[in-house]
Amino acid sequence: MPAVNREAHKKGDFLVDYEEKVFEDVKAEPGQKALVTFHTVAFEGSIGLVNLLQATRLQRKGFDTSILLYGPGITLGVQRGFPRLGDEAFPGHLNFNNQLEKFMAEGGKVYACRFSTQALYGHGEAAFIEGIRMINPLDVLDCMLLHKRDNAVIIDTWTV
């Protein structure tokens, strides 16, 4: 059996060079926009949380940033908690709520499709985090088209 002649990693060790940055730190030019769309189910993978973090980062880089929740993506915007709304049942349980609230507090806009809300998931508008703007299902495509017309950075979040 080969011998392992290395010390075990310890708390506080670095495993990679996290300081090296390969690309320029891009900031938005005046008037630039960004849109991050979500057609993904909350808690069905990491993509929802990762792209909420990306939306916040775009906002902090100076982009006028919007989030669009449609289809199963509306599940990211509903209020959560157990046993009461706002109670974190386990660590990370309120990740989506916390990230959306932080994003909006920093000036980001969040839109959610009314069709998905009622027809697909049986929720009403009162189920959503305060500050999320409910939109007509016909607005979903127009939101995307307006951002495309304005040459916005667009990140589409999908899971299948």
C-alpha positions as CSV (number, residue, x, y, z in Angstrom):
1,M,0.0,0.0,0.0
2,P,1.5,3.4,-0.9
3,A,2.1,5.8,2.0
4,V,0.6,9.2,2.1
5,N,3.3,11.6,3.3
6,R,1.4,14.8,3.5
7,E,-0.2,16.7,6.3
8,A,-4.0,16.6,6.4
9,H,-5.7,19.9,5.4
10,K,-6.6,22.1,8.3
11,K,-9.3,24.7,8.8
12,G,-8.0,28.0,7.3
13,D,-5.8,26.3,4.6
14,F,-6.0,27.5,1.1
15,L,-6.5,24.9,-1.6
16,V,-6.4,27.2,-4.6
17,D,-5.1,30.6,-5.5
18,Y,-8.2,32.6,-5.0
19,E,-6.5,36.0,-5.4
20,E,-5.4,35.6,-9.1
21,K,-8.0,37.3,-11.4
22,V,-7.6,36.5,-15.1
23,F,-10.1,38.8,-16.6
24,E,-10.6,42.6,-16.2
25,D,-13.2,43.5,-13.5
26,V,-16.0,44.8,-15.8
27,K,-18.3,47.6,-14.6
28,A,-21.4,48.8,-16.3
29,E,-21.3,51.8,-18.5
30,P,-24.0,54.4,-17.9
31,G,-27.4,53.1,-18.8
32,Q,-26.4,49.4,-19.2
33,K,-29.0,46.9,-18.2
34,A,-29.0,43.2,-17.2
35,L,-31.8,40.7,-17.0
36,V,-31.7,37.3,-15.2
37,T,-34.6,35.0,-16.0
38,F,-35.6,32.0,-13.9
39,H,-37.5,29.1,-15.3
40,T,-36.4,26.7,-12.6
41,V,-37.9,25.2,-9.5
42,A,-36.6,26.4,-6.1
43,F,-34.4,23.8,-4.3
44,E,-34.1,21.6,-7.5
45,G,-30.5,22.4,-8.0
46,S,-27.9,25.1,-7.4
47,I,-28.6,27.1,-10.5
48,G,-31.4,29.2,-8.9
49,L,-29.2,30.3,-6.0
50,V,-26.1,30.8,-8.2
51,N,-27.8,33.0,-10.6
52,L,-29.5,35.0,-7.8
53,L,-26.0,35.7,-6.6
54,Q,-25.0,36.6,-10.2
55,A,-27.9,39.1,-10.4
56,T,-26.8,40.7,-7.2
57,R,-23.2,40.9,-8.6
58,L,-24.5,42.5,-11.8
59,Q,-26.4,45.1,-9.8
60,R,-23.3,45.9,-7.7
61,K,-21.3,46.3,-10.9
62,G,-23.6,49.1,-11.9
63,F,-26.1,47.4,-14.2
64,D,-29.7,48.3,-14.0
65,T,-30.7,44.7,-13.2
66,S,-34.0,42.9,-13.3
67,I,-35.0,39.4,-12.4
68,L,-37.9,37.7,-14.2
69,L,-39.6,34.7,-12.5
70,Y,-41.8,32.7,-14.8
71,G,-43.1,29.1,-15.1
72,P,-41.6,27.2,-12.2
73,G,-39.3,30.2,-11.5
74,I,-42.1,31.8,-9.5
75,T,-41.3,29.3,-6.7
76,L,-38.2,31.3,-5.9
77,G,-40.3,34.3,-5.0
78,V,-42.9,32.9,-2.6
79,Q,-42.6,33.5,1.1
80,R,-41.2,30.6,3.1
81,G,-40.7,29.6,6.6
82,F,-41.7,26.9,9.1
83,P,-43.5,26.7,11.4
84,R,-44.2,30.4,10.6
85,L,-43.3,32.5,7.5
86,G,-39.8,33.8,8.0
87,D,-38.7,31.0,10.4
88,E,-35.7,29.2,9.0
89,A,-36.4,25.5,9.5
90,F,-32.9,24.4,8.5
91,P,-29.7,26.3,7.4
92,G,-30.3,27.5,3.9
93,H,-34.0,27.1,4.0
94,L,-34.5,30.8,3.3
95,N,-31.7,31.3,0.8
96,F,-34.0,32.4,-2.0
97,N,-36.0,34.7,0.1
98,N,-32.9,36.3,1.6
99,Q,-31.2,36.7,-1.8
100,L,-34.2,38.3,-3.4
101,E,-34.8,40.6,-0.5
102,K,-31.1,41.7,-0.5
103,F,-31.2,42.2,-4.3
104,M,-34.3,44.4,-4.1
105,A,-32.9,46.3,-1.1
106,E,-29.9,47.2,-3.3
107,G,-32.2,48.6,-6.1
108,G,-32.9,45.5,-8.2
109,K,-36.3,44.8,-9.7
110,V,-38.1,41.4,-9.5
111,Y,-41.0,40.5,-11.7
112,A,-43.2,37.3,-11.4
113,C,-45.7,36.0,-13.9
114,R,-49.3,35.9,-12.7
115,F,-50.3,33.0,-14.9
116,S,-47.6,30.7,-13.4
117,T,-48.6,31.9,-10.0
118,Q,-52.2,30.9,-10.2
119,A,-52.6,28.4,-13.0
120,L,-49.5,26.3,-12.4
121,Y,-48.8,26.6,-8.7
122,G,-52.1,27.7,-7.1
123,H,-50.7,30.8,-5.3
124,G,-52.1,34.3,-5.1
125,E,-50.2,37.5,-5.2
126,A,-50.2,37.7,-1.4
127,A,-47.9,34.6,-1.3
128,F,-44.9,36.6,-2.7
129,I,-42.1,38.4,-1.0
130,E,-42.9,42.1,-0.6
131,G,-41.5,44.1,-3.4
132,I,-41.9,41.5,-6.2
133,R,-44.0,43.0,-9.0
134,M,-46.6,40.7,-10.5
135,I,-46.9,40.9,-14.3
136,N,-49.3,39.7,-17.0
137,P,-48.2,36.6,-18.8
138,L,-48.0,38.6,-22.0
139,D,-45.4,40.8,-20.3
140,V,-43.0,37.9,-19.9
141,L,-41.9,37.9,-23.6
142,D,-42.0,41.7,-23.8
143,C,-39.7,42.0,-20.8
144,M,-37.2,39.8,-22.5
145,L,-37.6,41.6,-25.8
146,L,-37.2,45.0,-24.3
147,H,-34.0,44.0,-22.6
148,K,-32.7,42.4,-25.8
149,R,-33.6,45.6,-27.7
150,D,-31.6,47.6,-25.1
151,N,-28.5,45.3,-25.6
152,A,-28.8,44.1,-22.0
153,V,-26.7,41.4,-20.5
154,I,-29.2,38.5,-20.3
155,I,-28.7,35.3,-18.3
156,D,-31.4,32.7,-18.8
157,T,-31.8,30.2,-15.9
158,W,-33.4,26.9,-16.9
159,T,-33.6,23.4,-15.5
160,V,-35.3,20.5,-17.2
